[in-house]
Structure formats: structure tokens, C-alpha cells
Amino acid sequence: MEDAAGQPGQRIDRWLWCARFARSRSIAVALVQSGRMRVNGARISKASRNVRPGDVLTFPLGAHIRIIEVVALGLRRGPAPEAATLYRDLEPPPAPGTATTPVEPAGGRRSGAGRPTKRDRRRTDALRQTH
């Protein structure tokens, strides 16, 4: 497809699906319609917006913000190595010494994260007996 300037483009929801940022087109549409997607710094909310090579996309994905440059348009949803050729990741690498996984609290388990273990019960019993 071509836009008004005559340059080839592709719908952003289809491109996100082809580049494997969304498992389905409907999830890609929901991501765009959430209003948190930016193309070249401008906020968009319509999945019909065309993207072209050279556009920079900024959007939340999981726990962090993704900053991606569109390198090529997707013809199909192929394997992950093929999808990785459609974009260039502009995110800075994590600083050395920073943890990439969340740090567990000192007790070893988050509050409310399911049923207490035997170890948790023993610690609770020990606290009750000291008072």
C-alpha cells in the first residue's frame, strides 16, 4: 500500500503482528487503540495508520517501554529470526550491574503469592511462641 506521499506503507497493526510484537491482529489493534503508541513522537490511536521504513515506534510492552525503528515492511508472519529483520531495537542496553529480573523479597516469597509454605508456617509459629 502507498500513502499520500507515494511511499510504500503498511498498517501498524499488521506490522506489529508480522514483527511478532503481538500474538494476533486484534491484540495489536488493542495496543494501538489504548492511546499509548507513538509513531515518530506523535501519539496515535488508529490501527489504520501506515508505518514506513525509518519510522520510530514507542510503545509499552510488558514491564518496559519498547523503542523500535521500522527497517522493513512485513509480507508475512514468519519465524522469529525473520521477524527480527523487520526492525532495529533502539533501547539502550541495561546498565552493568543492574538486575534484569525482579529481586525477591527477604522472605523469599511475595506477600499474597499463594499458600504459605512449611517454612513460612514454621517461622510464623516461632514468632507466636516468642510472645
C-alpha positions in Angstrom: 0.0 0.0 0.0 1.1 3.6 -0.7 0.3 6.7 1.3 -0.5 10.2 0.1 3.2 10.9 -0.4 3.6 7.9 -2.7 5.8 6.0 -0.3 5.0 2.3 0.5 3.5 1.7 3.9 1.7 -0.9 6.0 -1.0 -0.7 8.6 0.6 -0.5 12.0 -1.5 -3.4 13.5 -0.4 -5.7 10.7 3.2 -4.7 11.0 3.2 -5.3 14.8 1.7 -8.7 14.1 4.3 -9.5 11.4 7.2 -8.4 13.6 5.8 -10.6 16.4 5.2 -7.8 19.0 1.5 -9.0 19.2 0.2 -12.6 19.1 -2.8 -11.6 17.0 -4.0 -8.7 14.9 -6.8 -8.0 17.5 -4.2 -7.7 20.2 -2.2 -5.3 18.0 -5.3 -3.2 17.4 -6.0 -3.1 21.2 -2.4 -1.9 21.8 -2.7 0.9 19.2 -6.2 1.9 20.4 -5.0 2.1 24.0 -3.5 5.5 23.1 0.0 4.7 24.4 1.5 4.1 21.0 3.7 6.8 19.4 5.0 7.0 15.8 7.9 9.4 15.4 6.9 11.0 18.7 3.2 11.6 17.8 0.6 9.7 19.7 -1.7 7.6 17.6 -4.9 5.7 18.4 -6.0 4.3 15.0 -4.8 0.9 13.8 -5.2 2.0 10.2 -2.2 4.4 10.5 0.5 3.4 8.0 4.1 2.9 9.0 7.1 3.1 6.7 10.8 2.2 6.9 12.5 4.8 9.1 9.6 5.4 11.4 10.3 5.1 15.1 7.7 3.4 17.3 7.5 3.8 21.1 5.1 1.6 23.0 4.7 -0.3 26.3 5.2 -4.0 26.1 5.2 -6.0 29.3 7.1 -4.2 32.1 9.1 -1.8 29.9 8.8 0.7 27.1 10.0 -0.5 23.6 11.6 1.9 21.2 11.8 0.4 17.7 12.8 1.7 14.3 11.0 0.1 11.3 13.5 -1.2 8.9 11.3 -3.2 6.5 7.6 -3.9 5.9 6.4 -7.4 6.7 5.0 -9.6 4.0 4.0 -12.5 6.3 4.2 -13.6 9.9 7.3 -15.8 9.7 9.6 -17.3 12.2 11.2 -15.1 14.9 14.6 -14.6 13.2 12.8 -13.4 10.0 10.6 -11.1 12.1 13.7 -9.6 13.8 14.9 -8.3 10.4 11.9 -6.0 10.2 13.0 -3.7 13.0 16.0 -2.3 14.8 15.8 -2.1 18.6 16.8 1.5 19.8 16.6 0.7 23.5 19.8 1.3 25.4 21.2 -1.9 26.8 20.8 -2.4 30.6 23.5 -0.7 32.7 26.1 -3.1 34.0 25.3 -4.4 37.5 21.5 -3.8 37.2 19.3 -6.8 37.7 17.1 -7.8 34.8 14.8 -9.9 36.9 12.8 -8.7 39.8 14.6 -9.2 43.2 12.7 -11.5 45.6 11.9 -10.0 49.0 13.9 -11.2 52.0 11.2 -13.7 53.0 11.6 -15.4 49.6 8.0 -15.0 48.6 5.9 -12.0 47.8 3.0 -11.2 50.1 -0.2 -12.8 48.9 1.6 -15.0 46.4 -0.4 -18.2 47.2 -0.4 -20.5 50.0 2.2 -20.3 52.7 4.9 -23.0 52.6 6.0 -25.2 55.5 8.9 -22.9 56.1 6.6 -19.9 56.3 4.4 -21.7 58.8 7.3 -22.6 61.0 8.5 -19.0 61.0 5.0 -17.9 61.9 4.8 -20.5 64.7 8.2 -19.4 66.0 7.1 -15.7 66.2 3.9 -16.7 68.0 5.8 -18.7 70.6 8.2 -15.8 71.5 5.4 -13.6 72.7 
